[in-house]
């Protein structure tokens, strides 16, 4: 498939979702108001705890804004893949879509792309509202390091999303991935620093890629850490992406071949 053809399909899908968002703009406005209300809750929670509590060397408010905003973005990205497959199964269009000239993994990526883009836009909005409107001081943020952490974290989220889609097609249990990620969310440093956990749980948290995503994002954006200081997070996220992406794509291809032979692609 040529790059031009891929770009045309990507534009078509993005255009469809933009038109859908415009049609339901009241929901978009309510979402923005909800984000602002959430930031207010974080602000007053941090004020109630007091300025002396500075997890990882940053204000608790900034800690929550980056942690919860980025964690929610990654989980929503995984959910985008699962929702794409579930919708196609429920409407009975998955078998038709997967018989087109576009390779099945590419088709699923394209369908989930705009959802990822929408969540990324919401993440930027959350950070703007939380860090700029509420006047959080950013001491020379490392924008290059922020971009590297973001892209590596995105690669990991893509891999987990593909894995969720594969489980949905094979076992109709793709939501198990979301359940697992939500269950271990408290270990990732979303709401409080990992170092307050018992040592065995700290070791478990270290194995979760999202822990390194949040730590790296805070370090680059809030503390202005250099690339060398971010090296442990970058290395771990790189290894996770290199392991998870090929594995999840292999599983998806195998599941699709098996589903076509068995005629179970539309089961949900």
C-alpha positions as CSV (number, residue, x, y, z in Angstrom):
1,X,0.0,0.0,0.0
2,X,1.5,3.4,-1.1
3,X,2.1,6.2,1.4
4,X,-0.3,8.4,-0.6
5,X,-3.1,5.8,-0.3
6,X,-2.4,5.5,3.4
7,X,-2.5,9.2,3.9
8,X,-5.8,9.5,2.0
9,X,-7.4,6.9,4.2
10,X,-6.1,8.6,7.3
11,X,-7.5,11.9,6.2
12,X,-10.8,10.3,5.4
13,X,-11.1,8.8,8.9
14,X,-10.0,12.0,10.6
15,X,-12.5,14.0,8.6
16,X,-15.3,11.5,9.6
17,X,-14.5,11.9,13.3
18,X,-14.1,15.7,13.1
19,X,-17.6,15.9,11.6
20,X,-18.9,13.6,14.3
21,X,-17.4,15.8,17.0
22,X,-18.9,19.0,15.4
23,X,-22.3,17.3,15.3
24,X,-22.1,16.5,19.0
25,X,-20.4,19.7,20.0
26,X,-22.4,20.0,23.2
27,X,-20.6,17.0,24.5
28,X,-17.3,18.5,23.6
29,X,-18.1,21.7,25.5
30,X,-19.3,19.7,28.5
31,X,-16.0,17.8,28.4
32,X,-14.0,21.0,28.5
33,X,-16.1,22.2,31.5
34,X,-15.5,18.9,33.2
35,X,-11.7,19.3,32.6
36,X,-11.7,22.7,34.2
37,X,-13.8,21.4,37.2
38,X,-11.3,18.5,37.6
39,X,-8.4,21.0,37.7
40,X,-10.2,23.0,40.3
41,X,-10.6,19.9,42.4
42,X,-6.8,19.1,42.1
43,X,-6.0,22.7,43.0
44,X,-8.0,22.8,46.2
45,X,-6.9,19.3,47.2
46,X,-3.3,20.4,46.8
47,X,-4.1,23.6,48.8
48,X,-5.7,21.5,51.6
49,X,-2.6,19.2,51.8
50,X,-0.3,22.2,51.9
51,X,2.7,23.4,50.0
52,X,5.2,21.5,52.1
53,X,4.2,18.2,50.3
54,X,6.4,18.1,47.2
55,X,6.4,14.6,45.7
56,X,9.4,14.0,43.4
57,X,10.4,17.6,44.0
58,X,7.3,19.3,42.4
59,X,4.1,20.8,43.8
60,X,1.4,18.3,44.5
61,X,-0.9,20.1,42.1
62,X,1.5,19.8,39.2
63,X,2.2,16.2,40.2
64,X,-1.5,15.4,39.9
65,X,-2.1,17.3,36.6
66,X,0.7,15.6,34.7
67,X,0.2,12.2,36.4
68,X,-3.5,11.9,36.0
69,X,-3.6,13.7,32.6
70,X,-0.9,11.5,31.0
71,X,-2.2,8.3,32.6
72,X,-5.7,9.0,31.4
73,X,-4.4,9.7,27.9
74,X,-2.5,6.4,27.7
75,X,-5.5,4.3,29.0
76,X,-7.9,6.1,26.7
77,X,-5.6,5.3,23.8
78,X,-5.7,1.6,24.7
79,X,-9.5,1.8,24.9
80,X,-9.6,3.4,21.4
81,X,-8.4,0.1,19.8
82,X,-10.8,-2.0,21.9
83,X,-13.7,0.3,21.0
84,X,-12.9,0.2,17.3
85,X,-13.1,-3.6,17.3
86,X,-16.1,-3.9,19.5
87,X,-18.1,-1.4,17.4
88,X,-17.2,-3.2,14.2
89,X,-18.3,-6.5,15.8
90,X,-21.6,-5.2,17.1
91,X,-22.5,-3.5,13.7
92,X,-21.4,-6.6,11.8
93,X,-18.9,-4.8,9.6
94,X,-15.7,-6.3,10.9
95,X,-15.6,-9.1,8.3
96,X,-16.3,-6.7,5.5
97,X,-13.6,-4.3,6.6
98,X,-11.0,-7.0,7.0
99,X,-11.5,-8.2,3.4
100,X,-10.5,-4.8,1.9
101,X,-7.1,-4.2,0.3
102,X,-5.9,-2.5,3.4
103,X,-4.0,-4.9,5.7
104,X,-6.0,-5.6,8.9
105,X,-3.4,-4.3,11.4
106,X,-3.1,-1.1,9.4
107,X,-6.9,-0.8,9.2
108,X,-7.2,-1.1,13.0
109,X,-4.4,1.5,13.5
110,X,-6.2,3.9,11.1
111,X,-9.5,3.5,12.9
112,X,-8.0,4.2,16.3
113,X,-5.7,7.0,15.1
114,X,-8.2,9.8,15.3
115,X,-9.3,8.7,18.8
116,X,-5.7,8.9,19.8
117,X,-5.4,12.3,18.2
118,X,-8.4,13.5,20.1
119,X,-7.1,12.2,23.4
120,X,-3.7,13.9,22.7
121,X,-5.5,17.2,22.1
122,X,-7.4,16.8,25.4
123,X,-4.0,16.1,27.2
124,X,-2.6,19.3,25.8
125,X,-5.7,21.2,26.9
126,X,-5.4,19.6,30.4
127,X,-1.8,20.6,30.7
128,X,-2.5,24.2,29.4
129,X,-5.3,24.6,31.9
130,X,-3.5,23.0,34.8
131,X,0.0,24.4,34.4
132,X,-0.5,27.8,32.7
133,X,-3.9,29.0,33.9
134,X,-3.1,27.9,37.5
135,X,0.4,29.5,37.2
136,X,2.6,26.5,37.8
137,X,6.2,27.5,37.5
138,X,8.1,25.4,34.9
139,X,11.9,25.8,35.4
140,X,13.2,25.4,31.9
141,X,11.3,22.3,30.7
142,X,13.1,19.9,28.5
143,X,10.8,19.9,25.5
144,X,13.0,17.5,23.5
145,X,13.0,15.0,26.4
146,X,9.2,15.5,26.8
147,X,8.7,14.6,23.2
148,X,10.9,11.5,23.4
149,X,9.0,10.3,26.5
150,X,5.7,11.0,24.9
151,X,6.5,9.1,21.7
152,X,7.9,6.1,23.5
153,X,4.9,6.0,25.8
154,X,2.6,6.3,22.8
155,X,4.4,3.3,21.2
156,X,3.7,1.3,24.4
157,X,0.1,2.4,24.5
158,X,-0.3,1.4,20.8
159,X,1.1,-2.1,21.6
160,X,-1.3,-2.5,24.6
161,X,-4.2,-1.3,22.4
162,X,-3.4,-3.9,19.7
163,X,-3.2,-6.6,22.4
164,X,-6.6,-5.5,23.7
165,X,-8.0,-5.7,20.2
166,X,-6.5,-9.1,19.7
167,X,-8.1,-10.5,22.9
168,X,-11.4,-9.0,21.9
169,X,-11.3,-10.8,18.6
170,X,-10.1,-14.1,20.0
171,X,-11.9,-14.3,23.3
172,X,-14.3,-11.3,23.5
173,X,-12.3,-10.3,26.6
174,X,-10.4,-7.3,25.4
175,X,-11.6,-5.3,28.4
176,X,-9.4,-7.5,30.6
177,X,-6.4,-5.4,29.4
178,X,-8.1,-2.2,30.5
179,X,-9.2,-3.8,33.8
180,X,-5.6,-4.9,34.4
181,X,-4.2,-1.4,33.7
182,X,-6.8,0.3,35.9
183,X,-6.1,-2.2,38.7
184,X,-2.4,-1.5,38.8
185,X,-2.9,2.3,38.3
186,X,-2.1,3.0,41.9
187,X,1.3,1.5,41.4
188,X,2.4,3.8,38.6
189,X,2.7,7.0,40.6
190,X,-0.4,8.6,39.3
191,X,-1.8,9.9,42.6
192,X,1.2,9.6,44.9
193,X,4.9,8.9,44.5
194,X,6.0,5.3,44.1
195,X,8.5,5.5,46.9
196,X,5.8,5.6,49.6
197,X,4.8,2.0,48.6
198,X,6.3,-1.1,50.4
199,X,9.5,-2.3,48.7
200,X,7.9,-5.3,47.0
201,X,5.3,-3.1,45.4
202,X,8.0,-0.6,44.4
203,X,9.7,-3.4,42.5
204,X,6.4,-4.3,40.8
205,X,5.8,-0.7,39.9
206,X,9.2,-0.5,38.3
207,X,8.2,-3.3,35.9
208,X,5.2,-1.3,34.6
209,X,6.1,0.9,31.6
210,X,3.5,3.6,32.6
211,X,5.4,4.2,35.8
212,X,8.4,5.2,33.7
213,X,6.2,7.3,31.4
214,X,4.9,9.4,34.3
215,X,8.2,9.7,36.0
216,X,9.9,10.7,32.7
217,X,7.2,13.2,31.8
218,X,7.3,14.9,35.2
219,X,11.1,15.0,35.1
220,X,11.3,16.5,31.6
221,X,8.3,18.9,31.8
222,X,8.2,19.9,35.5
223,X,11.9,19.6,36.6
224,X,13.7,20.3,33.3
225,X,15.8,17.2,33.7
226,X,18.5,16.6,31.0
227,X,18.4,13.8,28.5
228,X,21.1,12.0,30.5
229,X,19.0,12.2,33.6
230,X,16.0,10.8,31.8
231,X,18.1,8.0,30.3
232,X,16.8,5.2,32.7
233,X,13.2,6.1,31.8
234,X,14.0,6.3,28.1
235,X,15.9,3.0,28.1
236,X,13.1,1.2,29.9
237,X,10.4,2.6,27.6
238,X,12.4,1.8,24.5
239,X,12.9,-1.8,25.6
240,X,9.2,-2.1,26.4
241,X,8.2,-0.7,23.0
242,X,10.6,-3.0,21.2
243,X,9.3,-6.0,23.0
244,X,5.6,-5.2,23.0
245,X,5.0,-3.8,19.5
246,X,6.2,-6.8,17.4
247,X,4.7,-9.2,19.9
248,X,1.2,-7.6,19.8
249,X,1.2,-7.3,16.0
250,X,2.2,-10.9,15.7
251,X,-0.6,-11.9,18.0
252,X,-3.1,-9.8,16.1
253,X,-2.1,-11.3,12.8
254,X,-2.4,-14.8,14.2
255,X,-5.8,-14.1,15.8
256,X,-7.2,-12.6,12.5
257,X,-6.1,-15.6,10.5
258,X,-7.6,-18.0,13.1
259,X,-10.8,-15.9,13.2
260,X,-11.2,-15.9,9.4
261,X,-10.8,-19.7,9.2
262,X,-13.2,-20.3,12.1
263,X,-15.7,-17.6,11.0
264,X,-15.7,-16.1,14.5
265,X,-14.6,-12.5,13.7
266,X,-18.1,-11.1,14.4
267,X,-18.6,-12.9,17.7
268,X,-18.8,-10.5,20.7
